Amino acid sequence: MDRRKALRNIGLTTGFVVATPSLLSLLQSCQSEVENWQPEFLTVEQGIVLKGLVDTILPKTDLPSASEVNVPQFIDVIFKDVISVKEQEQKQKAMDALIAIIKSTYAQDLNKVKETDYKEILDTYLSKAERTGEEKEIAQLLGNIKWMTINAFRNSELIGETVLAYDPVPGQYLGCENLQDLTGGKSWSL
């Protein structure tokens, strides 16, 4: 691997990690209805596909789905405010190519694409390592969306306070204690 690319990727990852808390607080400060969300960076069609993808990655179970904790909005803001213009163009191009494939394979109306269809898309593009051209760009986009979905979901206020072990004012340090005894086996949210 080229050292410059490696250093660039490390820098971008660090920027994402540093920007995540502020962007999450921005998203959580606006209590907007998920149904009325209008993407800022993505087109409306791309927003529909993104919502379908994140809800396929993290569907509603006894926990809320990814879209219920504003993960699509978070990803949209990351695409708009954090990544470079060149990467924004790549994401737009890959998303448009993905939408063309979805429309030709599954349904012209993106609202009628089923969760099983999104699962098939994710399985197809994330299963192979060797890809070229447009397929490679789509696979990279889907990999990024998957990674951002999981991180945004885990770092959301609702999940941090209700699912993970949460102590807003940490007390004493117990470094060598059993996690099962301290938190019931849950990881810490902070």
N, C-alpha and C positions, 0 to 999 in steps of 0.2 A: 504494500500500500504506500502511496505517496505521502511523505511526512506533512506536506503542506495541507493536503486534504484532511489528514488525521487531525492536525491542529485546528483547522477550520471547523471540522465537525465537533471537536471538543468545545471550541468557543461557542458554537451555536447551541449545543446542549446546555452549556453553562448559562447562556442567555435565557434559554427556555426555562431552566430551573429557577433562575432569579426572577423572571417575569411572571411565573405561574401564580405565586401568592397574590400579587397585586391584581392580576387579571381575574383571579377567582373572586377576590373581594369586590371587584368592579361588577362582576356578574351577579354576585349574591346581594349586592346592594340594590340592584334594580329588581324588584319582585314583579316581573312581567309574566303574563300568561304564556305558557309554552305554545298554545294553539295559535297565538297571534304573532309569533316570532317572524320578523322580516330580516333575512340575512343582510349584513352590512357589506361583506366582501363577496360572498357567493351569490349566484343568481338564485331565484326562487326555486327553479328545478334542481339546482345543485343542493340547495337547502333541504329539499324533500328527500333526495337520495342520501344526504349525510345523516338526516334523522333516521331513515330506515336502516342505514348501516350501523349507527351507534346503538340503536335499539335491538339489532340482531346480535351485536357483540355483547351487550349487557341488557338482556330483556327483563321485563318486570317479573319478579318472583315474589317472595315475601319482602324483598327489597324493591325500591322504586327502579324504574328503567333509567337508562342513561339520559334520555330526553327529559325525564321528569326532574332531573337535577341540573338541567341547563347545559349538558355537555355539548350539544350542537352549537349553541351560542358561544361557548368557550372556544371551540375549535375555529369558528368563524372569526372571532376576535383575534386569535393567534395568527390565523392566515392574514388578517388585515394589518395588524399592528406589529408583529414580531418578525416574520420572515422577510427576506429580501425581495425586491421587485422581480428579480429573475426567478426566484423560487415561486413567487405568486403566479407568475405566468405559467410555470411548469404545472403547478397545482390546477390552475384553470384549464389548461390544455388536457391534462390527465382526467379531470372531472368531466369535461365535455366528451372525451373519448369513451369514458365509462358510461355516461348517459346514453350515448349513441348505441353502445352494445346492449344496454338494458332495454332500450326502446325496440331494438330490432329482435331481441331474443325473448323478452318477457311480456312487456305491455307498453303501448304507446303512451298511456296515461300513467305517469309515475306514481300517482296515488294508489293505483291498483296492483303495484308490485308487492308480492307477499314476502313474509319473513323467510320462508324457505328459499325463495329466489335469491334474496340477499345472502343467505347462508351459502348457497351454491356458488355465488360470485366470490365470496370471501375464501371459500375452500379452494376454488379454482386458482385464484391469483396468489394466494398466500402459501400454497403447497409446494410449488416448484421454485428452486433457487435460480436456475438458468433461464433468463428471459432477455429479450432484446426489443429495442424500439418502443412502440406504444405500449406493449404488454408490460415491459419493464417499468415504464412510468406509472401505469395503473397499479402495478404491484407495489411500488414504492409508496404511492399515495395511500393505498389501503393499509399498508404496514404502518405508516405515520398516523392514520386515523385510528387504527386499533390501539397503538401505543398512547396517543393523546386521550382517547376515550377512557382507558383504564386509569390513567393518572388523574384526569380531571374528575372522574367518578370518585376515586379514592380520596381526593383532596377536597371534595365538596363539603360544605358545612353540614348538610343533613347526614351524610354518611359518617363524617368525622365525629359528630356528636351523638348519633343514635346507634351506630353499628360498631365502630372501633372504640377502644378504651379511651375515654376522654376525661382529662382533669384540667379544667381551665386555669387553676392555680396549683401548680405542682408542689407537693410537699417535700418530704424527706427523700433522699436518694437511697434506693435499695438495689445496689448493683448486682449482687449475687443471689438474688431470690428467684424462685421458680415463676415463670410467666403465668402458668396456670393458677397459682396462688394469688398473684398480684392482680391480674386482669381477667381471669376466667378464660385464658388462652387467646384473648384478643390482642392484636397489635395496637400500639399507641397511635392516636390520630395526629399528634403534634410532634 
